[in-house]
Amino acid sequence: MRKSVVLLTAAVIVLGLGLVGSATAQEDEGPMSDLRFVVVKDYNGKPVRNAAVVLHPVSRKGKQARGGLELKTDNDGRTNIDGIPYGPLRVQVLAPGFQTFGADYEINKPELEITVQLKRPGAQYSAYGNAGDAKKADEKPAEQKPQP
């Protein structure tokens, strides 16, 4: 009987310390922010659906941490996430048919809405001159007939 009372008391103490430890850990995380994203086309302001909004934590020195989180926009070009800790955050937005967007933000408010305007892809240039005039590597040169 005495042994079970001692075990029960020890279990209560361990459980109590665990609850205090978890409450302290939650307080150490610091303030959190609720983020809202709106992704639109820059040329007409219409929403971009199914765009990937990728969030990467960034160290105070500006170095991107490993890992990240990907969100997808809805039909209205919107997505959100709650509980992002204050501090620097790198945001990348990717959508087929648009240039990739990337910027760093300082998260320092309880609620923050970020609007991203995606641009159409720009013209592509070649370091090899006019690519339209160059022959493909796998094309054979035209046969020349001997002149009489």
TIVODO-81607 format. One line per 3 residues: number of its first residue (from 1); their letters; for each residue x, y, z of N, C-alpha, C. Coordinates in nm, 4 decimals, always signed. Atoms other than C-alpha are relative to their C-alpha. Example, Ala and Ser with C-alpha at 12.3 -4.5 7.8 and 13.67 -1.06 7.14 Angstrom:
<rs>
1	as	+0.0890 -0.1190 +0.0000 +1.2300 -0.4500 +0.7800 +0.0900 +0.1200 +0.0000 ~ -0.0820 -0.1190 -0.0060 +1.3670 -0.1060 +0.7140 -0.0770 +0.1090 +0.0730
</rs>
This chain:
<rs>
1	mrk	+0.0820 -0.1187 +0.0000 +0.0000 +0.0000 +0.0000 +0.0867 +0.1256 +0.0000 ~ -0.0881 -0.1161 -0.0106 +0.2742 +0.2414 +0.0964 +0.0759 +0.0240 -0.1304 ~ -0.0737 -0.0099 +0.1248 +0.4611 +0.1652 -0.2248 -0.0865 +0.0643 -0.1088
4	svv	+0.0893 -0.0567 +0.1020 +0.1586 +0.2521 -0.4435 -0.0249 +0.1484 +0.0263 ~ +0.0176 -0.1425 -0.0314 +0.1119 +0.5849 -0.2595 +0.1225 +0.0789 -0.0450 ~ -0.1237 -0.0658 +0.0417 +0.4761 +0.6738 -0.3237 +0.0039 +0.0110 -0.1523
7	llt	+0.0022 -0.0031 +0.1463 +0.4407 +0.5811 -0.6939 -0.1021 +0.1007 -0.0522 ~ +0.1035 -0.0946 +0.0412 +0.1193 +0.7813 -0.7251 +0.0472 +0.1434 +0.0239 ~ -0.0527 -0.1333 -0.0292 +0.2832 +1.0840 -0.5597 +0.1081 +0.0381 -0.1009
10	aav	-0.1058 -0.0268 +0.0976 +0.5846 +1.0577 -0.7901 -0.0601 +0.0295 -0.1373 ~ +0.0647 -0.0224 +0.1300 +0.3567 +1.0359 -1.0963 -0.0645 +0.1377 -0.0051 ~ +0.0633 -0.1320 -0.0052 +0.1653 +1.3464 -0.9872 +0.1062 +0.1090 -0.0100
13	ivl	-0.1074 -0.0997 +0.0050 +0.4906 +1.5395 -0.9343 +0.0568 +0.0098 -0.1409 ~ -0.0551 +0.0003 +0.1357 +0.6295 +1.4354 -1.2755 -0.0997 +0.0635 -0.0972 ~ +0.1024 -0.0570 +0.0864 +0.3011 +1.5202 -1.4476 -0.0103 +0.1504 +0.0217
16	glg	+0.0065 -0.1436 -0.0305 +0.2886 +1.8582 -1.2715 +0.1192 +0.0745 -0.0581 ~ -0.1186 -0.0636 +0.0572 +0.6456 +1.9409 -1.3739 -0.0082 +0.0045 -0.1526 ~ +0.0151 +0.0026 +0.1455 +0.5658 +1.8389 -1.7316 -0.0941 +0.1094 -0.0478
19	lvg	+0.0939 -0.1060 +0.0382 +0.2682 +2.0759 -1.7461 +0.0635 +0.1379 +0.0155 ~ -0.0683 -0.1283 -0.0196 +0.4763 +2.3618 -1.6049 +0.1024 +0.0212 -0.1108 ~ -0.1000 -0.0099 +0.1059 +0.7515 +2.2869 -1.8581 -0.0629 +0.0330 -0.1341
22	sat	+0.0632 -0.0287 +0.1293 +0.5103 +2.2885 -2.1531 -0.0571 +0.1410 -0.0021 ~ +0.0492 -0.1378 -0.0050 +0.3527 +2.6163 -2.0389 +0.1155 +0.0978 -0.0175 ~ -0.1168 -0.0864 +0.0154 +0.6994 +2.7711 -2.0122 +0.0494 -0.0024 -0.1441
25	aqe	-0.0450 +0.0107 +0.1394 +0.7913 +2.6425 -2.3604 -0.0891 +0.0833 -0.0909 ~ +0.0904 -0.0802 +0.0811 +0.4794 +2.8078 -2.5069 +0.0280 +0.1479 +0.0183 ~ -0.0298 -0.1408 -0.0246 +0.5726 +3.1383 -2.3432 +0.1303 +0.0405 -0.0680
28	deg	-0.1298 -0.0306 +0.0607 +0.9293 +3.1168 -2.4828 -0.0087 +0.0216 -0.1502 ~ +0.0124 -0.0140 +0.1443 +0.8033 +3.1005 -2.8427 -0.0170 +0.1452 -0.0414 ~ +0.0184 -0.1403 +0.0318 +0.7154 +3.4681 -2.8309 -0.1293 +0.0242 -0.0750
31	pms	+0.1258 -0.0353 +0.0668 +0.4430 +3.6513 -3.0188 -0.0120 -0.0687 -0.1362 ~ +0.0309 +0.0665 +0.1267 +0.2768 +3.4915 -3.3198 -0.0847 +0.0919 -0.0870 ~ +0.0738 -0.0814 +0.0950 +0.1233 +3.6411 -3.6320 -0.0890 -0.0882 -0.0868
34	dlr	+0.0883 +0.0648 +0.0963 -0.1673 +3.5444 -3.8571 +0.0247 +0.0659 -0.1347 ~ -0.0349 -0.0545 +0.1306 -0.0619 +3.5871 -4.2204 -0.1080 -0.0306 -0.1023 ~ +0.0947 +0.0139 +0.1105 -0.2938 +3.6406 -4.5170 +0.0746 +0.0369 -0.1280
37	fvv	-0.0636 -0.0274 +0.1289 -0.1736 +3.6256 -4.8774 -0.1067 +0.0144 -0.1069 ~ +0.0848 -0.0190 +0.1166 -0.3447 +3.7557 -5.1902 +0.0933 +0.0027 -0.1206 ~ -0.0848 +0.0085 +0.1189 -0.1891 +3.6606 -5.5267 -0.0853 +0.0385 -0.1208
40	vkd	+0.0742 -0.0509 +0.1156 -0.3039 +3.8564 -5.8341 +0.0941 +0.0193 -0.1190 ~ -0.0762 -0.0302 +0.1216 -0.1934 +3.9170 -6.1932 +0.0286 +0.1487 -0.0017 ~ -0.0361 -0.1419 -0.0055 -0.0064 +4.2469 -6.2212 -0.0670 +0.0821 -0.1093
43	yng	+0.0525 -0.0773 +0.1125 -0.1601 +4.3452 -6.5559 -0.1504 +0.0206 +0.0032 ~ +0.1448 -0.0238 -0.0064 -0.5295 +4.3104 -6.4651 -0.0590 -0.0166 +0.1404 ~ +0.0464 +0.0104 -0.1383 -0.5535 +4.2463 -6.0883 -0.0865 -0.1207 +0.0295
46	kpv	+0.0823 +0.1195 -0.0237 -0.7392 +3.9157 -6.1310 +0.0778 -0.1007 +0.0840 ~ -0.0677 +0.0951 -0.0890 -0.6647 +3.6413 -5.8774 +0.0687 -0.1126 -0.0766 ~ -0.0720 +0.1154 +0.0537 -0.4177 +3.3622 -5.9474 -0.0323 -0.1175 +0.0913
49	rna	+0.0367 +0.1158 -0.0822 -0.5612 +3.0338 -5.8261 +0.1070 -0.1074 -0.0085 ~ -0.0919 +0.1131 -0.0102 -0.3542 +2.7342 -5.7207 +0.1477 +0.0404 -0.0089 ~ -0.1399 -0.0427 -0.0066 -0.0351 +2.9408 -5.6851 +0.0612 -0.0579 +0.1273
52	avv	-0.0710 +0.0521 -0.1167 +0.2240 +2.7951 -5.4475 +0.0653 +0.1163 +0.0736 ~ -0.0618 -0.1008 -0.0865 +0.3141 +3.0303 -5.1613 +0.0888 -0.0771 +0.0968 ~ -0.0962 +0.0772 -0.0792 +0.6311 +2.8935 -4.9999 +0.0628 +0.0929 +0.1037
55	lhp	-0.0524 -0.0794 -0.1112 +0.7421 +3.0244 -4.6589 +0.1263 -0.0674 +0.0536 ~ -0.1262 +0.0504 -0.0539 +1.1018 +2.9855 -4.5399 +0.0420 +0.0876 +0.1171 ~ -0.0563 -0.0795 -0.1087 +1.2297 +3.0932 -4.1985 +0.1382 +0.0505 -0.0397
58	vsr	-0.1288 -0.0618 +0.0315 +1.5312 +3.3237 -4.2214 +0.0675 +0.0379 +0.1314 ~ -0.0735 -0.0375 -0.1210 +1.8023 +3.3712 -3.9604 +0.0199 +0.1514 +0.0030 ~ -0.0241 -0.1448 -0.0136 +1.8879 +3.7192 -3.8312 +0.1112 +0.0473 -0.0927
61	kgk	-0.1089 -0.0343 +0.0918 +2.1935 +3.7083 -4.0584 -0.0441 -0.0073 -0.1463 ~ +0.0527 +0.0045 +0.1358 +1.9694 +3.6645 -4.3650 +0.0157 -0.1339 -0.0693 ~ -0.0191 +0.1319 +0.0594 +2.0473 +3.2959 -4.4200 -0.1292 -0.0803 +0.0120
64	qar	+0.1240 +0.0778 +0.0025 +1.7525 +3.0785 -4.5221 +0.0199 -0.1308 +0.0749 ~ -0.0068 +0.1238 -0.0765 +1.6882 +2.7957 -4.2785 -0.0526 -0.1154 -0.0847 ~ +0.0496 +0.1179 +0.0706 +1.6219 +2.4418 -4.3948 -0.1481 -0.0164 +0.0267
67	ggl	+0.1422 +0.0251 -0.0160 +1.2667 +2.3351 -4.4452 -0.0819 +0.1172 -0.0488 ~ +0.0905 -0.1034 +0.0443 +0.9686 +2.5481 -4.5192 -0.1406 -0.0550 -0.0008 ~ +0.1403 +0.0359 +0.0000 +0.5975 +2.5402 -4.5650 -0.0625 +0.0506 -0.1290
70	elk	+0.0637 -0.0406 +0.1250 +0.3908 +2.5488 -4.8856 -0.1509 +0.0101 +0.0192 ~ +0.1443 -0.0225 -0.0013 +0.0412 +2.6923 -4.9112 -0.0470 +0.0122 -0.1441 ~ +0.0581 -0.0164 +0.1336 -0.1894 +2.6928 -5.2163 -0.1131 +0.1023 +0.0074
73	tdn	+0.1060 -0.0995 +0.0036 -0.4169 +2.9801 -5.3163 -0.1309 -0.0637 -0.0471 ~ +0.1318 +0.0472 +0.0410 -0.7908 +2.9268 -5.3595 -0.0425 +0.0705 -0.1297 ~ +0.0493 -0.0612 +0.1239 -1.0081 +3.0453 -5.6519 +0.0055 +0.1517 +0.0033
76	dgr	-0.0083 -0.1458 -0.0140 -0.9920 +3.4019 -5.5157 +0.1439 +0.0478 +0.0148 ~ -0.1412 -0.0356 -0.0115 -0.6088 +3.3944 -5.5074 +0.0444 +0.0220 +0.1432 ~ -0.0281 -0.0228 -0.1418 -0.6096 +3.3841 -5.1262 +0.0430 -0.1278 +0.0700
79	tni	-0.0375 +0.1080 -0.0904 -0.4434 +3.1664 -4.8661 +0.0431 +0.0642 +0.1312 ~ -0.0409 -0.0560 -0.1287 -0.3566 +3.2092 -4.4982 +0.0588 -0.1074 +0.0884 ~ -0.0565 +0.0886 -0.1018 -0.1742 +3.0606 -4.2053 +0.0058 +0.0776 +0.1305
82	dgi	-0.0033 -0.0610 -0.1325 -0.1942 +3.1323 -3.8342 +0.1176 -0.0563 +0.0794 ~ -0.1031 +0.0481 -0.0911 +0.0775 +3.1075 -3.5701 +0.1414 +0.0046 -0.0549 ~ -0.1368 -0.0170 +0.0497 +0.3868 +3.2289 -3.7554 +0.0744 +0.0904 +0.0979
85	pyg	-0.0718 -0.0821 -0.0969 +0.6495 +3.3590 -3.5083 +0.0529 +0.1296 -0.0621 ~ -0.0570 -0.1278 +0.0445 +0.7676 +3.7199 -3.5331 +0.1445 -0.0221 -0.0434 ~ -0.1367 +0.0071 +0.0489 +1.0921 +3.7718 -3.7217 +0.0018 -0.0019 -0.1514
88	plr	-0.0108 -0.0012 +0.1458 +1.2239 +3.7545 -4.0776 -0.0590 -0.1265 -0.0622 ~ +0.0622 +0.1110 +0.0715 +1.0410 +3.5348 -4.3279 +0.0190 +0.0222 -0.1499 ~ -0.0163 -0.0072 +0.1460 +1.1237 +3.4615 -4.6934 -0.1235 -0.0610 -0.0639
91	vqv	+0.1212 +0.0443 +0.0690 +0.8191 +3.4312 -4.9197 +0.0315 -0.0152 -0.1481 ~ -0.0123 +0.0245 +0.1430 +0.8303 +3.2763 -5.2660 -0.1371 -0.0391 -0.0517 ~ +0.1275 +0.0353 +0.0614 +0.5303 +3.2534 -5.4985 +0.0298 -0.0530 -0.1393
94	lap	-0.0211 +0.0642 +0.1289 +0.5304 +3.0168 -5.7947 -0.1348 -0.0360 -0.0614 ~ +0.1208 +0.0368 +0.0726 +0.2591 +2.9733 -6.0575 +0.0367 -0.0183 -0.1460 ~ -0.0302 +0.0205 +0.1415 +0.2737 +2.8310 -6.4093 -0.0430 +0.1208 -0.0833
97	gfq	+0.0317 -0.1120 +0.0883 +0.2849 +3.1044 -6.6740 +0.0360 +0.1360 +0.0561 ~ -0.0376 -0.1262 -0.0635 +0.4259 +3.3698 -6.4376 +0.1446 -0.0067 +0.0480 ~ -0.1328 -0.0059 -0.0592 +0.7647 +3.4871 -6.3137 -0.0094 -0.0400 +0.1467
100	tfg	-0.0055 +0.0347 -0.1421 +0.8652 +3.3493 -5.9756 +0.0221 +0.1276 +0.0802 ~ -0.0121 -0.1162 -0.0882 +0.8255 +3.6073 -5.6988 +0.0723 -0.0444 +0.1263 ~ -0.0664 +0.0284 -0.1261 +1.0497 +3.6220 -5.3944 +0.0343 +0.1286 +0.0724
103	ady	-0.0328 -0.1172 -0.0814 +1.0920 +3.8704 -5.1108 +0.0083 -0.0422 +0.1464 ~ -0.0091 +0.0209 -0.1442 +1.1864 +3.8844 -4.7432 -0.0898 +0.1004 +0.0695 ~ +0.0899 -0.0849 -0.0778 +0.9383 +4.0256 -4.4908 +0.0378 -0.0094 +0.1473
106	ein	-0.0184 -0.0007 -0.1446 +0.9747 +4.1241 -4.1266 -0.1386 -0.0146 +0.0613 ~ +0.1293 +0.0260 -0.0628 +0.6820 +3.9715 -3.9389 +0.0043 +0.0624 +0.1392 ~ -0.0046 -0.0721 -0.1277 +0.6098 +4.2115 -3.6514 -0.1361 +0.0535 +0.0428
109	kpe	+0.1360 -0.0402 -0.0366 +0.2305 +4.2479 -3.6278 -0.0827 -0.1253 +0.0260 ~ +0.0841 +0.1173 -0.0269 -0.0405 +4.0180 -3.4917 -0.0721 -0.0516 -0.1249 ~ +0.0628 +0.0384 +0.1264 -0.2086 +4.0179 -3.8364 +0.0677 +0.0762 -0.1121
112	lei	-0.0681 -0.0629 +0.1121 -0.0457 +4.0878 -4.1701 -0.0546 -0.0574 -0.1297 ~ +0.0440 +0.0440 +0.1321 -0.1810 +4.0754 -4.5257 +0.1055 +0.0413 -0.1022 ~ -0.1017 -0.0232 +0.1018 +0.0686 +4.0446 -4.8099 -0.0640 -0.0245 -0.1360
115	tvq	+0.0514 +0.0127 +0.1362 -0.0432 +4.1102 -5.1680 +0.1181 -0.0137 -0.0950 ~ -0.1064 +0.0273 +0.0961 +0.1761 +3.9663 -5.4432 -0.0591 +0.0144 -0.1400 ~ +0.0405 -0.0177 +0.1393 +0.1437 +4.0800 -5.8049 +0.0980 -0.0757 -0.0883
118	lkr	-0.0857 +0.0810 +0.0858 +0.2781 +3.8183 -6.0435 +0.0041 +0.0585 -0.1405 ~ -0.0212 -0.0533 +0.1347 +0.4222 +3.9269 -6.3775 +0.0095 -0.1140 -0.1004 ~ -0.0190 +0.0963 +0.1084 +0.4198 +3.7491 -6.7101 +0.1502 -0.0212 -0.0193
121	pga	-0.1433 +0.0208 +0.0240 +0.7508 +3.5927 -6.8103 +0.0531 +0.1003 -0.1007 ~ -0.0636 -0.0939 +0.0916 +0.9897 +3.8310 -6.9820 +0.0591 -0.0726 -0.1196 ~ -0.0652 +0.0574 +0.1172 +1.1643 +3.7784 -7.3123 +0.1267 -0.0727 +0.0428
124	qys	-0.1206 +0.0755 -0.0305 +1.4447 +3.5269 -7.3111 +0.1094 +0.0387 -0.0977 ~ -0.1141 -0.0391 +0.0805 +1.7881 +3.6143 -7.4381 +0.1044 -0.1097 +0.0049 ~ -0.1039 +0.1014 +0.0077 +2.0781 +3.3969 -7.5447 +0.1364 +0.0669 -0.0036
127	ayg	-0.1371 -0.0486 +0.0033 +2.4472 +3.4519 -7.4885 +0.0667 -0.0358 -0.1321 ~ -0.0566 +0.0474 +0.1257 +2.5017 +3.2887 -7.8269 -0.0522 +0.0766 -0.1206 ~ +0.0503 -0.0807 +0.1110 +2.3427 +3.5608 -8.0363 -0.1418 -0.0368 -0.0355
130	nag	+0.1349 +0.0267 +0.0444 +2.0296 +3.5145 -8.2413 -0.0192 -0.1507 -0.0127 ~ +0.0177 +0.1451 -0.0040 +1.9225 +3.1613 -8.1570 -0.0821 -0.0493 -0.1176 ~ +0.0825 +0.0416 +0.1124 +1.6774 +3.1549 -8.4484 +0.0815 -0.0302 -0.1239
133	dak	-0.0842 +0.0213 +0.1169 +1.9596 +3.1649 -8.7026 +0.0956 -0.1169 +0.0180 ~ -0.0958 +0.1075 -0.0262 +2.1743 +2.9004 -8.5377 -0.0615 -0.1338 -0.0377 ~ +0.0477 +0.1341 +0.0343 +2.1492 +2.5441 -8.6610 +0.0027 -0.0866 +0.1242
136	kad	+0.0035 +0.0910 -0.1131 +2.0561 +2.2763 -8.4145 +0.1179 -0.0955 -0.0096 ~ -0.1184 +0.0861 -0.0035 +2.3423 +2.0531 -8.3078 -0.0244 -0.1333 -0.0686 ~ +0.0268 +0.1303 +0.0583 +2.1692 +1.7402 -8.4299 -0.0390 +0.0068 -0.1475
139	ekp	+0.0325 -0.0133 +0.1419 +2.0874 +1.8795 -8.7787 +0.1247 -0.0232 -0.0829 ~ -0.1113 +0.0211 +0.0923 +2.3068 +1.7650 -9.0649 +0.0013 +0.1142 -0.1002 ~ -0.0045 -0.1053 +0.1010 +2.4286 +2.0272 -9.3082 -0.0589 -0.0511 -0.1317
142	aeq	+0.0594 +0.0388 +0.1279 +2.2543 +2.0284 -9.6445 +0.1095 -0.0527 -0.0930 ~ -0.0969 +0.0565 +0.0932 +2.4240 +1.8140 -9.9057 +0.0202 +0.0948 -0.1169 ~ -0.0291 -0.0857 +0.1140 +2.5968 +2.0069 -10.1782 +0.0290 -0.0880 -0.1209
145	kpq	-0.0229 +0.0770 +0.1230 +2.5913 +1.8805 -10.5350 +0.1265 +0.0521 -0.0680 ~ -0.1216 -0.0435 +0.0703 +2.9172 +1.8849 -10.7258 -0.0370 +0.0792 -0.1250 ~ +0.0238 -0.0848 +0.1186 +2.9304 +2.1514 -10.9978 +0.0764 -0.0585 -0.1191
148	p	-0.0704 +0.0577 +0.1148 +3.0190 +2.0298 -11.3491 +0.1023 +0.0897 -0.0595
</rs>
